[in-house]
């Protein structure tokens, strides 16, 4: 029995398959190169590169004390109308000359017709015009004085007997008796209805710079009531030299 020989391997198939693989790889490489070239031609610049950096914790900046002190305080802007000065500047005067601003004249309270009052010399609190032995004078009279002295210092202001625009002073404890001038002396005498008496018993109250008022005679317009040694009389003096009075509540 003849021996059966194994068939010899076919060697021609291996080179052909290898060649096919090589050709396919070459084609794929060529296509990849062509695609890469086309892609690189269309793109003008490469895309941005993103780099991830590690995050840091936030830091709070605290201003120093010096910077806080140096910061200017915010103030609201003034409106345009506030440019007017609060104080009116004085008018321009030549160099070396000072301008005196006159002080406000104190309010003068004149006697009111029909009202009882006391007459006090300006700056002499505690003294009053009164009559004593029918002579007009200025004496210390106060709430603690005798009743007679307090009554002698009370008068009622009346419309002037010789001029209704002026005043006459009637005694409180001697009704019908008025202060009048007789030979320059001021006395308390009873009204007799004569024209001479009415003129002598009339006085015009003139406001004084001291804040009070002075009394000018109606019968002798150039004479004012003055005081000497506590006694009142009429004298020819300027108004500033006359005795000034203020009204006080009666005692």
C-alpha positions in Angstrom: 0.0 0.0 0.0 1.4 3.2 -1.2 2.0 5.9 1.4 0.0 9.0 1.2 2.2 12.2 1.2 1.0 15.3 2.9 0.4 18.2 0.5 3.2 20.8 0.5 2.3 24.2 1.9 1.3 26.9 -0.6 3.9 29.6 -0.3 2.6 31.9 -3.1 -0.4 33.1 -1.0 1.6 34.8 1.8 3.4 37.4 -0.3 0.2 38.4 -2.1 -1.7 39.0 1.2 1.2 41.0 2.6 1.3 43.1 -0.5 -2.5 43.8 -0.2 -2.0 44.9 3.4 0.9 47.2 2.5 -1.1 48.8 -0.4 -4.1 49.4 1.9 -1.9 51.0 4.5 -0.3 53.2 1.9 -3.7 54.3 0.6 -4.9 55.1 4.1 -1.8 57.1 4.9 -2.2 59.0 1.6 -5.8 59.8 2.4 -4.9 60.9 5.9 -2.2 63.2 4.5 -4.5 64.7 1.9 -7.2 65.3 4.6 -4.7 66.9 6.9 -3.4 69.1 4.2 -7.0 70.2 3.3 -7.8 70.8 7.0 -4.7 72.8 7.6 -5.4 74.9 4.5 -8.9 75.9 5.6 -7.9 76.8 9.2 -6.1 80.2 9.3 -5.0 80.1 12.9 -5.0 77.5 15.5 -7.7 77.6 18.2 -7.0 79.0 21.7 -5.3 76.9 24.2 -7.0 76.6 27.5 -4.8 76.0 30.5 -6.5 75.2 33.8 -4.9 77.1 36.6 -5.4 76.2 40.3 -7.9 78.5 42.0 -6.8 80.7 44.9 -8.9 81.7 47.9 -10.3 85.3 47.7 -8.3 87.9 49.6 -10.1 90.7 51.4 -8.2 94.0 51.5 -8.7 96.0 54.7 -7.9 99.7 54.3 -5.4 101.1 56.7 -6.2 103.7 59.4 -4.1 106.3 57.6 -6.0 105.8 54.3 -9.3 106.1 56.2 -8.2 109.3 57.9 -7.0 110.8 54.6 -10.2 110.1 52.8 -12.0 113.4 52.5 -15.5 113.7 53.9 -18.2 113.8 51.3 -20.2 117.0 51.5 -23.2 117.9 49.4 -22.5 120.5 46.8 -24.0 123.9 47.6 -26.7 125.2 45.2 -25.8 128.1 43.0 -28.0 130.5 45.1 -26.0 129.9 48.2 -23.1 132.0 47.0 -24.8 135.0 48.6 -22.9 135.8 51.8 -24.6 135.3 55.1 -23.2 138.6 56.5 -23.6 141.7 54.4 -20.1 143.3 54.1 -19.8 146.9 55.1 -19.5 149.5 52.4 -16.0 150.5 51.4 -14.5 153.3 53.3 -11.2 155.1 52.9 -8.2 153.4 54.6 -7.9 154.2 58.3 -11.5 155.2 58.8 -13.7 152.9 60.9 -17.4 152.6 60.5 -19.4 152.4 63.8 -22.6 150.4 63.6 -25.2 152.2 65.7 -26.7 150.0 68.4 -30.4 149.3 68.4 -32.3 151.9 70.5 -34.0 150.2 73.4 -37.8 150.2 73.2 -39.3 153.1 75.1 -42.5 152.6 77.1 -44.3 155.9 77.4 -46.9 156.6 80.1 -50.4 155.4 79.0 -53.3 157.8 79.5 -55.7 156.7 82.2 -53.2 154.2 83.8 -51.7 154.5 87.3 -47.9 154.3 87.4 -44.7 155.1 89.1 -41.9 157.2 87.6 -38.4 155.8 88.2 -35.2 157.6 87.2 -33.2 155.6 84.6 -30.5 153.5 86.2 -31.7 154.2 89.8 -33.9 151.3 90.7 -35.6 151.7 94.1 -36.1 155.4 93.7 -39.4 157.1 92.7 -40.8 160.5 91.8 -43.1 161.5 94.7 -44.5 164.6 96.3 -43.6 165.5 99.9 -44.9 168.7 101.4 -46.3 169.3 97.9 -42.8 169.5 96.4 -41.9 167.1 93.6 -38.8 165.2 94.4 -37.0 161.8 93.9 -36.7 159.6 97.1 -36.0 156.0 97.8 -39.4 154.3 97.8 -40.0 150.5 97.6 -42.5 147.8 98.5 -41.3 147.9 102.1 -41.7 151.7 102.5 -44.4 153.3 104.5 -47.9 153.4 103.0 -47.9 157.2 102.9 -44.6 157.2 101.0 -45.9 154.6 98.5 -49.1 156.6 98.0 -47.1 159.8 97.4 -45.3 158.0 94.6 -48.4 157.0 92.7 -49.7 159.1 89.8 -52.4 158.7 87.1 -51.4 159.7 83.6 -54.0 162.0 82.0 -54.2 163.7 78.6 -52.4 166.9 78.8 -54.6 169.7 80.3 -52.9 172.3 78.0 -52.3 169.9 75.0 -54.0 166.6 74.6 -51.0 165.3 72.7 -48.9 165.5 75.9 -49.4 164.4 79.5 -50.5 165.6 82.9 -49.8 163.7 86.1 -52.5 163.6 88.7 -51.8 162.6 92.3 -53.3 159.3 93.5 -53.8 160.3 97.1 -54.8 163.9 96.3 -57.3 163.6 93.4 -57.6 166.8 91.4 -54.0 167.8 92.2 -51.4 167.8 89.4 -47.7 168.2 89.1 -47.1 171.7 87.7 -44.2 174.2 87.3 -44.2 177.4 89.4 -41.2 179.7 89.0 -39.3 176.7 87.6 -40.0 174.5 90.6 -42.2 171.4 90.3 -45.0 171.3 92.8 -48.3 169.5 93.5 -51.1 171.9 93.3 -54.9 171.8 92.8 -56.2 172.5 89.3 -58.0 175.9 89.1 -59.1 175.6 85.5 -57.0 178.6 84.4 -55.2 178.5 81.1 -51.9 179.3 82.8 -52.3 176.4 85.3 -53.2 173.9 82.5 -50.1 174.9 80.5 -47.8 174.6 83.5 -49.3 171.2 84.4 -48.6 169.8 80.9 -45.5 167.9 79.9 -44.5 166.2 76.7 -42.7 162.9 76.9 -39.7 162.7 74.6 -37.9 159.4 74.1 -34.3 159.5 75.2 -31.3 157.6 74.0 -31.0 155.9 77.4 -34.1 154.0 76.8 -36.4 156.1 78.9 -38.0 159.5 78.2 -37.6 163.1 79.3 -40.3 165.6 80.2 -40.4 168.9 78.3 -42.6 171.7 79.6 -45.5 172.7 77.5 -45.6 176.3 78.8 -41.8 176.7 78.3 -40.8 174.3 75.4 -37.1 175.0 75.8 -37.1 173.7 79.4 -36.9 170.1 80.7 -37.4 168.5 84.0 -34.1 168.1 85.8 -33.1 166.8 89.3 -30.7 168.5 91.8 -30.3 167.4 95.3 -33.4 165.1 94.9 -35.6 168.1 94.0 -37.2 168.4 90.5 -37.4 171.6 88.6 -37.5 173.0 85.1 -34.3 174.2 83.5 -33.0 175.2 80.1 -30.8 172.3 79.2 -30.3 170.1 76.1 -32.5 166.9 76.1 -29.5 164.7 76.8 -28.9 166.6 80.1 -32.4 166.3 81.3 -33.5 163.7 83.9 -34.8 160.5 82.1 -37.5 158.3 83.5 -39.1 154.9 83.0 -42.6 153.8 83.9 -43.0 151.2 86.7 -46.0 149.6 88.2 -47.4 151.6 91.1 -46.3 150.6 94.7 
